[in-house]
Amino acid sequence: MNLQDLSSHARAGHIEKLNLISLEGGIYLLEARIDGRNHALDDGHGHVVQLRSVEHAREVLHQFPKLPFHLVHDVVHDEMCGLEAGGQDQVSVPLSTRLSH
């Protein structure tokens, strides 16, 4: 889903929530949940858009209506400590889509 499609779905009220997925190396991916399915933001040519930070995502979303927006990242503490994985594999932290100035 490209940015124009994402904007259209947001204005139509179809987006259940937006997730900003944090990956190793300081890479963030944006996905929208619509009708129970996740759709990654792409550049319109099949390449997933990589964002640099939460603030970069906010810049991309600044003209969107207010939407549920979460930063999602894997829990790595148990893996780092050599323990078995627990029941929680990801953490989801609510964020605002508004730029902080």
FIGUGU-73727 format. One record per atom (N, C-alpha, C): residue number from 0; residue in three letters; atom name; x, y, z. Coordinates in nm, 4 decimals, padded with zeros to 6 digits. Example, Ala and Ser with C-alpha at 12.3 -4.5 7.8 and 13.67 -1.06 7.14 Angstrom:
k|r|a|c1|c2|c3
0|ALA|N|01.3190|-00.5690|00.7800;
0|ALA|CA|01.2300|-00.4500|00.7800;
0|ALA|C|01.3200|-00.3300|00.7800;
1|SER|N|01.2850|-00.2250|00.7080;
1|SER|CA|01.3670|-00.1060|00.7140;
1|SER|C|01.2900|00.0030|00.7870;
! end
This chain:
k|r|a|c1|c2|c3
0|MET|N|00.0837|-00.1155|00.0000;
0|MET|CA|00.0000|00.0000|00.0000;
0|MET|C|00.0895|00.1235|00.0000;
1|ASN|N|00.0714|00.2114|-00.0971;
1|ASN|CA|00.1535|00.3320|-00.1022;
1|ASN|C|00.0933|00.4410|-00.0133;
2|LEU|N|00.1637|00.5523|-00.0013;
2|LEU|CA|00.1231|00.6587|00.0901;
2|LEU|C|-00.0122|00.7181|00.0519;
3|GLN|N|-00.0390|00.7319|-00.0775;
3|GLN|CA|-00.1677|00.7865|-00.1219;
3|GLN|C|-00.2823|00.6930|-00.0823;
4|ASP|N|-00.2641|00.5617|-00.1010;
4|ASP|CA|-00.3661|00.4645|-00.0598;
4|ASP|C|-00.3870|00.4692|00.0915;
5|LEU|N|-00.2763|00.4770|00.1648;
5|LEU|CA|-00.2834|00.4833|00.3102;
5|LEU|C|-00.3617|00.6063|00.3549;
6|SER|N|-00.3351|00.7195|00.2922;
6|SER|CA|-00.4055|00.8433|00.3246;
6|SER|C|-00.5546|00.8309|00.2944;
7|SER|N|-00.5883|00.7722|00.1810;
7|SER|CA|-00.7292|00.7535|00.1442;
7|SER|C|-00.8014|00.6652|00.2447;
8|HIS|N|-00.7381|00.5560|00.2850;
8|HIS|CA|-00.7985|00.4663|00.3845;
8|HIS|C|-00.8133|00.5359|00.5197;
9|ALA|N|-00.7146|00.6173|00.5558;
9|ALA|CA|-00.7206|00.6890|00.6838;
9|ALA|C|-00.8369|00.7876|00.6847;
10|ARG|N|-00.8515|00.8632|00.5781;
10|ARG|CA|-00.9593|00.9628|00.5707;
10|ARG|C|-01.0971|00.8971|00.5631;
11|ALA|N|-01.1035|00.7761|00.5088;
11|ALA|CA|-01.2306|00.7035|00.4996;
11|ALA|C|-01.2639|00.6296|00.6298;
12|GLY|N|-01.1680|00.6299|00.7248;
12|GLY|CA|-01.1918|00.5642|00.8529;
12|GLY|C|-01.1756|00.4134|00.8501;
13|HIS|N|-01.1028|00.3620|00.7526;
13|HIS|CA|-01.0849|00.2177|00.7383;
13|HIS|C|-00.9700|00.1612|00.8214;
14|ILE|N|-00.8812|00.2457|00.8693;
14|ILE|CA|-00.7619|00.1972|00.9389;
14|ILE|C|-00.7933|00.1725|01.0864;
15|GLU|N|-00.7729|00.0491|01.1286;
15|GLU|CA|-00.7945|00.0118|01.2684;
15|GLU|C|-00.6822|00.0643|01.3565;
16|LYS|N|-00.5581|00.0529|01.3074;
16|LYS|CA|-00.4423|00.1065|01.3788;
16|LYS|C|-00.3226|00.1073|01.2860;
17|LEU|N|-00.2242|00.1890|01.3237;
17|LEU|CA|-00.0956|00.1942|01.2551;
17|LEU|C|00.0098|00.1403|01.3492;
18|ASN|N|00.0970|00.0555|01.2978;
18|ASN|CA|00.2096|00.0034|01.3754;
18|ASN|C|00.3390|00.0491|01.3108;
19|LEU|N|00.4273|00.1037|01.3928;
19|LEU|CA|00.5618|00.1370|01.3491;
19|LEU|C|00.6513|00.0274|01.4037;
20|ILE|N|00.6988|-00.0593|01.3159;
20|ILE|CA|00.7762|-00.1764|01.3545;
20|ILE|C|00.9237|-00.1389|01.3631;
21|SER|N|00.9822|-00.1566|01.4799;
21|SER|CA|01.1234|-00.1267|01.5018;
21|SER|C|01.2063|-00.2526|01.4748;
22|LEU|N|01.3036|-00.2398|01.3853;
22|LEU|CA|01.3921|-00.3514|01.3508;
22|LEU|C|01.5353|-00.3172|01.3904;
23|GLU|N|01.6189|-00.4186|01.3956;
23|GLU|CA|01.7610|-00.3964|01.4242;
23|GLU|C|01.8210|-00.3006|01.3231;
24|GLY|N|01.9170|-00.2222|01.3674;
24|GLY|CA|01.9864|-00.1306|01.2773;
24|GLY|C|01.9189|00.0036|01.2639;
25|GLY|N|01.8209|00.0339|01.3499;
25|GLY|CA|01.7551|00.1636|01.3435;
25|GLY|C|01.6623|00.1792|01.2251;
26|ILE|N|01.6033|00.0707|01.1821;
26|ILE|CA|01.5091|00.0726|01.0694;
26|ILE|C|01.3679|00.0578|01.1246;
27|TYR|N|01.2763|00.1353|01.0697;
27|TYR|CA|01.1361|00.1290|01.1089;
27|TYR|C|01.0500|00.1081|00.9850;
28|LEU|N|00.9502|00.0213|00.9984;
28|LEU|CA|00.8548|-00.0040|00.8913;
28|LEU|C|00.7166|00.0337|00.9414;
29|LEU|N|00.6350|00.0903|00.8546;
29|LEU|CA|00.5004|00.1303|00.8927;
29|LEU|C|00.4007|00.0332|00.8304;
30|GLU|N|00.3084|-00.0141|00.9125;
30|GLU|CA|00.2031|-00.1000|00.8598;
30|GLU|C|00.0693|-00.0529|00.9136;
31|ALA|N|-00.0334|-00.0688|00.8295;
31|ALA|CA|-00.1694|-00.0320|00.8662;
31|ALA|C|-00.2529|-00.1581|00.8768;
32|ARG|N|-00.3359|-00.1622|00.9806;
32|ARG|CA|-00.4277|-00.2750|00.9979;
32|ARG|C|-00.5644|-00.2328|00.9447;
33|ILE|N|-00.6093|-00.3035|00.8417;
33|ILE|CA|-00.7378|-00.2771|00.7775;
33|ILE|C|-00.8109|-00.4098|00.7637;
34|ASP|N|-00.9337|-00.4140|00.8144;
34|ASP|CA|-01.0149|-00.5370|00.8090;
34|ASP|C|-00.9399|-00.6577|00.8637;
35|GLY|N|-00.8645|-00.6370|00.9725;
35|GLY|CA|-00.7952|-00.7474|01.0378;
35|GLY|C|-00.6674|-00.7930|00.9702;
36|ARG|N|-00.6259|-00.7240|00.8634;
36|ARG|CA|-00.5031|-00.7606|00.7919;
36|ARG|C|-00.4039|-00.6459|00.7949;
37|ASN|N|-00.2759|-00.6785|00.8055;
37|ASN|CA|-00.1704|-00.5778|00.8064;
37|ASN|C|-00.1201|-00.5524|00.6653;
38|HIS|N|-00.1021|-00.4239|00.6346;
38|HIS|CA|-00.0537|-00.3815|00.5030;
38|HIS|C|00.0665|-00.2904|00.5238;
39|ALA|N|00.1811|-00.3297|00.4723;
39|ALA|CA|00.3032|-00.2496|00.4863;
39|ALA|C|00.3000|-00.1323|00.3891;
40|LEU|N|00.3581|-00.0201|00.4325;
40|LEU|CA|00.3723|00.0955|00.3454;
40|LEU|C|00.4828|00.0656|00.2451;
41|ASP|N|00.4501|00.0815|00.1164;
41|ASP|CA|00.5519|00.0598|00.0131;
41|ASP|C|00.5629|00.1841|-00.0742;
42|ASP|N|00.6620|00.1835|-00.1608;
42|ASP|CA|00.6900|00.3003|-00.2442;
42|ASP|C|00.6108|00.3013|-00.3743;
43|GLY|N|00.5183|00.2081|-00.3911;
43|GLY|CA|00.4405|00.2002|-00.5142;
43|GLY|C|00.5051|00.1126|-00.6194;
44|HIS|N|00.6279|00.0668|-00.5915;
44|HIS|CA|00.7008|-00.0204|-00.6841;
44|HIS|C|00.7347|-00.1539|-00.6191;
45|GLY|N|00.6661|-00.1848|-00.5093;
45|GLY|CA|00.6870|-00.3131|-00.4426;
45|GLY|C|00.7969|-00.3155|-00.3385;
46|HIS|N|00.8606|-00.2012|-00.3115;
46|HIS|CA|00.9656|-00.1943|-00.2097;
46|HIS|C|00.9088|-00.1335|-00.0823;
47|VAL|N|00.9314|-00.1990|00.0298;
47|VAL|CA|00.8829|-00.1496|00.1575;
47|VAL|C|00.9584|-00.0216|00.1939;
48|VAL|N|00.8839|00.0792|00.2383;
48|VAL|CA|00.9435|00.2064|00.2786;
48|VAL|C|01.0086|00.1896|00.4155;
49|GLN|N|01.1353|00.2285|00.4257;
49|GLN|CA|01.2079|00.2235|00.5527;
49|GLN|C|01.2142|00.3645|00.6096;
50|LEU|N|01.1692|00.3779|00.7338;
50|LEU|CA|01.1728|00.5063|00.8018;
50|LEU|C|01.2906|00.5087|00.8978;
51|ARG|N|01.3377|00.6277|00.9331;
51|ARG|CA|01.4585|00.6427|01.0156;
51|ARG|C|01.4296|00.6493|01.1649;
52|SER|N|01.3077|00.6914|01.2018;
52|SER|CA|01.2786|00.7148|01.3432;
52|SER|C|01.1291|00.7338|01.3641;
53|VAL|N|01.0906|00.7458|01.4903;
53|VAL|CA|00.9515|00.7778|01.5233;
53|VAL|C|00.9177|00.9155|01.4666;
54|GLU|N|01.0086|01.0100|01.4806;
54|GLU|CA|00.9833|01.1456|01.4290;
54|GLU|C|00.9681|01.1447|01.2769;
55|HIS|N|01.0448|01.0633|01.2078;
55|HIS|CA|01.0309|01.0525|01.0629;
55|HIS|C|00.8915|00.9997|01.0279;
56|ALA|N|00.8435|00.8994|01.1014;
56|ALA|CA|00.7085|00.8476|01.0792;
56|ALA|C|00.6046|00.9567|01.1038;
57|ARG|N|00.6247|01.0347|01.2086;
57|ARG|CA|00.5313|01.1449|01.2371;
57|ARG|C|00.5302|01.2472|01.1238;
58|GLU|N|00.6464|01.2738|01.0649;
58|GLU|CA|00.6525|01.3655|00.9508;
58|GLU|C|00.5705|01.3114|00.8338;
59|VAL|N|00.5805|01.1818|00.8096;
59|VAL|CA|00.5053|01.1179|00.7010;
59|VAL|C|00.3549|01.1242|00.7279;
60|LEU|N|00.3165|01.1119|00.8548;
60|LEU|CA|00.1750|01.1032|00.8928;
60|LEU|C|00.1142|01.2359|00.9372;
61|HIS|N|00.1871|01.3461|00.9272;
61|HIS|CA|00.1435|01.4713|00.9898;
61|HIS|C|00.0082|01.5231|00.9402;
62|GLN|N|-00.0321|01.4932|00.8186;
62|GLN|CA|-00.1601|01.5427|00.7685;
62|GLN|C|-00.2719|01.4390|00.7775;
63|PHE|N|-00.2432|01.3251|00.8382;
63|PHE|CA|-00.3436|01.2211|00.8542;
63|PHE|C|-00.4359|01.2563|00.9705;
64|PRO|N|-00.5592|01.2044|00.9685;
64|PRO|CA|-00.6438|01.2209|01.0868;
64|PRO|C|-00.5832|01.1435|01.2037;
65|LYS|N|-00.6273|01.1745|01.3248;
65|LYS|CA|-00.5761|01.1052|01.4431;
65|LYS|C|-00.6131|00.9575|01.4346;
66|LEU|N|-00.5117|00.8718|01.4512;
66|LEU|CA|-00.5294|00.7267|01.4424;
66|LEU|C|-00.4572|00.6593|01.5580;
67|PRO|N|-00.5037|00.5407|01.5992;
67|PRO|CA|-00.4254|00.4636|01.6963;
67|PRO|C|-00.2895|00.4301|01.6331;
68|PHE|N|-00.1826|00.4629|01.7023;
68|PHE|CA|-00.0463|00.4506|01.6481;
68|PHE|C|00.0404|00.3885|01.7558;
69|HIS|N|00.1116|00.2808|01.7209;
69|HIS|CA|00.1921|00.2082|01.8190;
69|HIS|C|00.3321|00.1808|01.7657;
70|LEU|N|00.4296|00.1921|01.8547;
70|LEU|CA|00.5660|00.1470|01.8271;
70|LEU|C|00.5721|00.0022|01.8713;
71|VAL|N|00.6118|-00.0864|01.7813;
71|VAL|CA|00.6165|-00.2300|01.8100;
71|VAL|C|00.7598|-00.2778|01.7934;
72|HIS|N|00.8084|-00.3493|01.8960;
72|HIS|CA|00.9425|-00.4066|01.8847;
72|HIS|C|00.9468|-00.5398|01.9576;
73|ASP|N|01.0409|-00.6233|01.9165;
73|ASP|CA|01.0577|-00.7551|01.9770;
73|ASP|C|01.1163|-00.7424|02.1161;
74|VAL|N|01.0791|-00.8356|02.2012;
74|VAL|CA|01.1378|-00.8445|02.3347;
74|VAL|C|01.2636|-00.9297|02.3216;
75|VAL|N|01.3781|-00.8717|02.3527;
75|VAL|CA|01.5038|-00.9452|02.3351;
75|VAL|C|01.5725|-00.9755|02.4680;
76|HIS|N|01.5180|-00.9287|02.5785;
76|HIS|CA|01.5833|-00.9443|02.7082;
76|HIS|C|01.6104|-01.0906|02.7416;
77|ASP|N|01.5079|-01.1767|02.7292;
77|ASP|CA|01.5267|-01.3179|02.7630;
77|ASP|C|01.6297|-01.3828|02.6721;
78|GLU|N|01.6252|-01.3499|02.5445;
78|GLU|CA|01.7219|-01.4065|02.4504;
78|GLU|C|01.8631|-01.3622|02.4868;
79|MET|N|01.8795|-01.2355|02.5243;
79|MET|CA|02.0114|-01.1832|02.5599;
79|MET|C|02.0645|-01.2495|02.6864;
80|CYS|N|01.9739|-01.2856|02.7764;
80|CYS|CA|02.0148|-01.3457|02.9039;
80|CYS|C|02.0263|-01.4972|02.8955;
81|GLY|N|01.9978|-01.5546|02.7781;
81|GLY|CA|02.0082|-01.6981|02.7611;
81|GLY|C|01.8913|-01.7752|02.8183;
82|LEU|N|01.7802|-01.7082|02.8413;
82|LEU|CA|01.6615|-01.7744|02.8926;
82|LEU|C|01.5685|-01.8113|02.7781;
83|GLU|N|01.4783|-01.9042|02.8056;
83|GLU|CA|01.3807|-01.9396|02.7037;
83|GLU|C|01.2857|-01.8233|02.6819;
84|ALA|N|01.2306|-01.8160|02.5618;
84|ALA|CA|01.1362|-01.7099|02.5304;
84|ALA|C|01.0124|-01.7236|02.6168;
85|GLY|N|00.9658|-01.6104|02.6690;
85|GLY|CA|00.8460|-01.6100|02.7521;
85|GLY|C|00.7216|-01.6002|02.6673;
86|GLY|N|00.6129|-01.5622|02.7302;
86|GLY|CA|00.4858|-01.5533|02.6606;
86|GLY|C|00.4729|-01.4298|02.5741;
87|GLN|N|00.5542|-01.3275|02.5978;
87|GLN|CA|00.5413|-01.2039|02.5238;
87|GLN|C|00.6580|-01.1906|02.4266;
88|ASP|N|00.6279|-01.1891|02.2967;
88|ASP|CA|00.7316|-01.1799|02.1954;
88|ASP|C|00.7541|-01.0372|02.1475;
89|GLN|N|00.6512|-00.9509|02.1642;
89|GLN|CA|00.6613|-00.8132|02.1192;
89|GLN|C|00.6030|-00.7189|02.2235;
90|VAL|N|00.6514|-00.5975|02.2201;
90|VAL|CA|00.5975|-00.4910|02.3037;
90|VAL|C|00.5361|-00.3877|02.2102;
91|SER|N|00.4179|-00.3401|02.2451;
91|SER|CA|00.3494|-00.2384|02.1669;
91|SER|C|00.3253|-00.1171|02.2565;
92|VAL|N|00.3850|-00.0038|02.2186;
92|VAL|CA|00.3768|00.1175|02.2986;
92|VAL|C|00.2949|00.2217|02.2220;
93|PRO|N|00.1845|00.2702|02.2818;
93|PRO|CA|00.1047|00.3724|02.2131;
93|PRO|C|00.1839|00.5020|02.1962;
94|LEU|N|00.1686|00.5650|02.0797;
94|LEU|CA|00.2347|00.6910|02.0478;
94|LEU|C|00.1331|00.7880|01.9899;
95|SER|N|00.1728|00.9121|01.9798;
95|SER|CA|00.0936|01.0123|01.9093;
95|SER|C|00.1512|01.0271|01.7694;
96|THR|N|00.0646|01.0531|01.6717;
96|THR|CA|00.1127|01.0782|01.5366;
96|THR|C|00.1528|01.2240|01.5182;
97|ARG|N|00.1282|01.3067|01.6166;
97|ARG|CA|00.1576|01.4494|01.6066;
97|ARG|C|00.3053|01.4761|01.6301;
98|LEU|N|00.3583|01.5696|01.5522;
98|LEU|CA|00.4980|01.6096|01.5660;
98|LEU|C|00.5171|01.6812|01.6985;
99|SER|N|00.6308|01.6561|01.7620;
99|SER|CA|00.6618|01.7252|01.8872;
99|SER|C|00.7588|01.8380|01.8588;
100|HIS|N|00.7145|01.9587|01.8859;
100|HIS|CA|00.7993|02.0771|01.8631;
100|HIS|C|00.8109|02.1542|01.9901;
! end
